[in-house]
């Protein structure tokens, strides 16, 4: 997080590279920020963009003691999406549904290219969350559809109010299709179960579901999906490194982490669309069983189902193993 009053001290990796008189690409290759003693980032663990406190970095570079950051939480602290999600006790993806609330939109600010919200605004939102009563006024059987970006947040409110809620009840409250309600509940429950399992590795999916109050008969698919979500979280730093390597190569316009999918619930698949200049393929697909392959379409990079396509007709399997080094992957793409 960015502690209150320290926003002006925030530096990105590009800022640190400029300070050292090298290009961002050279700085990323040298990686001085992983050396022992280098101050840790002020961004959340696993964040796509690393942010640092300039006062701490300057002290380190001068060989002076690195000052400690304030440890008292204040309303003016700036939190990124992961930290906001932690305050609310939800997953970052669920937060993405909440952040369109007027109170949060009013207070969003960008630091180092990353959205942040004041801790006080997040706390205020948490205290004023409408819960089940706020959505029960929606007329039944009207056929109205909840906008896609609002569905996770509204479903999360219903799940918060009633952990045993059914898809039929979500359909009744929000006026969405039954399959849409089932998918929203599956995603939310699996993500929350995975969060508990990430905090306590001894928990089984069934135990995490019970701790959250989810009836065993309603979470059979979610217990399978939760295990896949845990594996996806573990793979996230590697996938982010690959995304940055492809961006440095000029094949993507942003170093954004890939979109993660769960075909058949028990498999982790990620997609990186290559939208930069003269890319070697329209998109890349990472399958936790088979590693990386090219895709023939940016719009529909995944085939239906969990069976991987055979090589040929634009499909190439790249490098060796399921997690080849990013440099090896970019080399394989140009081979």
JOBEL-V955537 format. One record per residue. RES is the residue in one small letter. PHI is phi in whole degrees, -180 to 180 (* if undefined). D_FIRST is the distance of its C-alpha to the first C-alpha in whole Angstrom. Layout:
# JOBEL-V955537
res: [RES:RES]
phi: [PHI:PHI]
d_first: [D_FIRST:D_FIRST]
This chain:
# JOBEL-V955537
res: [x:x:x:x:x:x:x:x:x:x:x:x:x:x:x:x:x:x:x:x:x:x:x:x:x:x:x:x:x:x:x:x:x:x:x:x:x:x:x:x:x:x:x:x:x:x:x:x:x:x:x:x:x:x:x:x:x:x:x:x:x:x:x:x:x:x:x:x:x:x:x:x:x:x:x:x:x:x:x:x:x:x:x:x:x:x:x:x:x:x:x:x:x:x:x:x:x:x:x:x:x:x:x:x:x:x:x:x:x:x:x:x:x:x:x:x:x:x:x:x:x:x:x:x:x:x:x:x:x:x:x:x:x:x:x:x:x:x:x:x:x:x:x:x:x:x:x:x:x:x:x:x:x:x:x:x:x:x:x:x:x:x:x:x:x:x:x:x:x:x:x:x:x:x:x:x:x:x:x:x:x:x:x:x:x:x:x:x:x:x:x:x:x:x:x:x:x:x:x:x:x:x:x:x:x:x:x:x:x:x:x:x:x:x:x:x:x:x:x:x:x:x:x:x:x:x:x:x:x:x:x:x:x:x:x:x:x:x:x:x:x:x:x:x:x:x:x:x:x:x:x:x:x:x:x:x:x:x:x:x:x:x:x:x:x:x:x:x:x:x:x:x:x:x:x:x:x:x:x:x:x:x:x:x:x:x:x:x:x:x:x:x:x:x:x:x:x:x:x:x:x:x:x:x:x:x:x:x:x:x:x:x:x:x:x:x:x:x:x:x:x:x:x:x:x:x:x:x:x:x:x:x:x:x:x]
phi: [*:-101:-66:-53:80:-117:-59:-68:-97:-73:-130:-90:-62:-64:-64:-67:-63:-62:-62:-90:74:-127:-75:-58:-65:-66:-63:-66:-74:-72:52:-65:-73:-101:-70:-57:92:-68:-58:-71:-66:-88:-78:-65:-59:82:-64:-66:-115:-82:-123:-127:-91:-62:-63:-68:-64:-61:-63:-62:-67:-88:75:-97:-58:-79:-68:-76:-83:-56:-111:-94:-68:-131:-62:-86:-58:-103:-114:-86:-61:-66:-72:-62:-60:-65:-61:-87:73:-127:-81:-56:-66:-65:-58:-58:-78:-74:-67:-83:-63:-53:-60:-79:-60:-64:-109:-65:-142:-107:-130:63:81:-120:-70:-135:-134:-65:-55:-62:-68:-67:-64:-63:-64:-59:-70:-106:-56:-70:68:-64:-64:-75:-107:-76:-81:-67:-58:-79:57:-86:81:-66:-111:-72:-54:-55:-74:-96:-60:-59:-66:-68:-66:-62:-61:-65:-68:-62:-74:-147:-58:-95:-60:-101:-63:-62:-70:-62:-60:-66:-75:-105:73:-101:-65:-58:-65:-64:-65:-62:-66:-64:-66:-59:-61:-64:-64:-63:-65:-71:-64:-63:-62:-63:-66:-69:-78:-136:-66:-81:-75:-89:-57:-65:-68:-67:-63:-64:-64:-89:83:-88:-61:-56:-70:-102:-125:-61:-69:-66:-66:-71:-63:-59:-65:-68:-63:-60:-67:-64:-62:-67:-82:-57:-62:-64:-63:-67:-63:-64:-60:-67:-65:-68:-68:-62:-75:87:-90:-130:-84:-146:-89:-80:-63:-70:-75:-104:-128:-130:-64:62:71:-101:-133:-103:-132:-127:-126:-121:-81:-94:-107:-87:-82:49:-73:-76:-160:-64:-161:-121:-124:-109:-115:-62:-90:-121:82:-94:-146:-82:-123:-96:-141:-75:-77:-132:-72:-98:-82:-72:90:-103:-81:-70:-75:-75:-63:114:54:91:-97:-128:-92:-113:58:-115:79:-87:-133:-65:-56:-53:-64:-67:-68:-65:-66:-65:-69:-97:-73]
d_first: [0:4:6:9:12:10:10:13:12:10:13:14:16:19:18:18:22:23:22:24:27:27:26:23:25:27:23:22:26:25:22:21:18:19:21:21:20:17:14:11:9:5:6:7:10:13:11:14:12:11:9:10:10:14:15:14:16:19:20:20:22:24:25:23:21:17:16:14:10:11:11:12:10:11:12:11:7:6:5:7:10:10:7:10:13:12:12:15:16:17:17:15:18:19:16:18:21:19:17:21:21:22:20:17:19:19:16:14:13:13:11:12:14:11:11:9:10:10:10:13:14:13:15:18:18:18:21:23:23:27:27:31:33:31:32:36:37:37:41:42:44:43:42:39:36:32:30:29:25:26:27:24:23:26:28:24:26:29:28:26:29:31:30:34:34:36:36:39:37:35:37:39:36:35:38:36:39:39:38:34:34:34:32:29:30:30:27:25:27:26:23:22:25:23:20:22:24:21:20:23:25:29:28:31:30:33:31:28:30:32:29:27:31:32:36:37:39:36:34:36:35:31:32:33:30:27:28:28:24:24:25:24:20:22:23:20:19:22:23:20:22:25:23:22:26:27:26:26:30:30:31:28:26:23:21:20:20:23:24:25:28:30:34:36:33:33:32:29:30:28:29:28:30:31:31:31:34:37:35:37:37:36:33:32:32:31:32:31:35:36:34:34:36:37:37:40:38:35:35:36:35:36:39:40:40:38:41:40:43:45:45:47:47:43:42:41:39:37:37:37:36:33:30:32:30:28:31:34:33:33:36:38:37:39:42]
